[in-house]
Amino acid sequence: MNLNMILLIISLIAHITLLFIILKSVRKTQLEVIFSLTLLSNSICIIGQTLQLIFIDKYNPIYLDYFVYIGTCFLPLCIFFTGLIFENTKIHFKKRYILLFTIPIISLLVLWTNDYHHLFYETYSTNLNDTTYGPYFSVHHIYSYVLLFLGVLHLLRFSIKNSGFFSKQSLLIVLGVSIPLIINVLGGFKIIPMSIYVTPISFTASIICFALAIFKFNFLKVAPIALQRIVDRISDSYIVLNENNVVTDFNETFLTTFNVKSNDVRNINIADLIKRFDEHNIDIDSLIITLNNVKSSSDTFHYEKHFESVKKYFNIEINDIMSNGKYVGTLILLKDITQHIEDMETIKQNQDMLVKKERLASLGQLVGGIAHNLKTPIMSIAGATEGLTDLVKEYDSSIGDPEVNEQDHHDIAHDMSEWIEKIKTHTSYMSDIITAVKGQAVTLNENEEDSFTLNELVKRVNILMKHELKNALIDMNVNMNVDDMISLSGNVNSLVQVINNIISNAIQAYNGETNKTIDLSFNKNDNNIVISVEDYGCGMSAEVKDKLFKEMITTKGKNGTGLGMFMSYSTIRGHFSGDITFDSTPRKRY
């Protein structure tokens, strides 16, 4: 067994091992698939040439070369697609790509019929210096080198952009591609004596370089240029540091935000970088301590910082980057929260004005509610007093009447008692109304917290919404799917105001239609009470959905302020540590 045979067998074992490792992956990416085909193509070359060495004395070696060239013709094509996919993450196989297979297929057909025309080989030999090539060989040769060159160009362009030309990954790619290219150029142009067995062996060296990139530097996992373009367009800035706190990566947003150039940032220690821009008043010592802590912790370190020079506020997050359980770098993410800070300042400045307007609107609603809710019991009490007056007159006139017996006196007393009970019922109802209204009036100026039951909550909602529902000819079903004696903590009047506001919106969603239904439901989800109001009206447009809790928006035109839902959202979040959500499909139940 000669040296060529040993090297070919070692090469074949390396290929099979890499193929097994890649193919055992359940969900293979396009890059892993095309890289597997690259390995397979070179494996075909190695197997064919191994058989050539074994049977070189029994068969004409050119016939086994026919098999070898199945891999040889398609190997450059695989490398081209490897580079293309590596650059773009994923490609759609376009019809024009089929044309790329034309020359390799023609090359195989020309080779397999070489005995009839000698267009591929005029004289074949396993020693390249003794081989005489036919006129077609140049076509095959040039085409293969063009594909190899384009594939390498795609690989290098991403690698250099992603991690710099002198990064270990880039150097491995350059070395892996250069070895077979240089050897093939030297042998193909007969610059040095060389056998045909050197080519697949040289590609094995290339495969080993790629393997190091795969397993040591995650060659098949690295974000390609397509992803780099994405991170360049996001609004948040980021920089990546290596284990020595040297900047190895960043996005275009970072450069634009801080008005720096790539050369001013890449391969610069973070401490030196900060010193160049010391107008930001960053405590370098504290930052270095944080960076060192990140290396041994999976926690996210974050804090807010105002950068005067760029007039922006950032929420800075510092995380470790792990690979196979080992620390490989640090990610510093700078989230621009300038707009959020400014919005919060605006909200804070305008909060008093919004609250006052909402209080006035609520006060108007309360006054209307008082008038309507008290009108019915007052009229009933007035009727009851008239009835009592008649009974008093009847009793007075019966005194001394010999025809009036004892039973008649009892009957008159019984009728009086019934009227008095009715008056008590109505006065009790009026008392409940006054209590509820008083609570709502107080909540316009106070934010006291207390405990209350769901039963009490529903009772107050029913009292305050009774007239509005009755006037709209709409029924409200209360679905109590939990124990109504469950206690909640907070300002019951604030919650009543929120629920009433939502019910009012539900009534208005019917646009004056009568004999409709609104469902007020109480359910339990883990340790949370879920209160839902459902109507079956017109729903909301996409524009309203997007802005409902974010700003003052109304579907009522000049008749609405948009404050109700905006303030309801603030109340639920601020006073009950809860959340308020919605679902809406126009003209469908939600």
Order of alpha helices (4+ residues) and beta strands (2+ residues): alpha-alpha-alpha-alpha-alpha-beta-beta-alpha-alpha-alpha-alpha-beta-beta-alpha-alpha-alpha-beta-beta-beta-alpha-alpha-beta-alpha-beta-beta-alpha-beta-beta-alpha-alpha
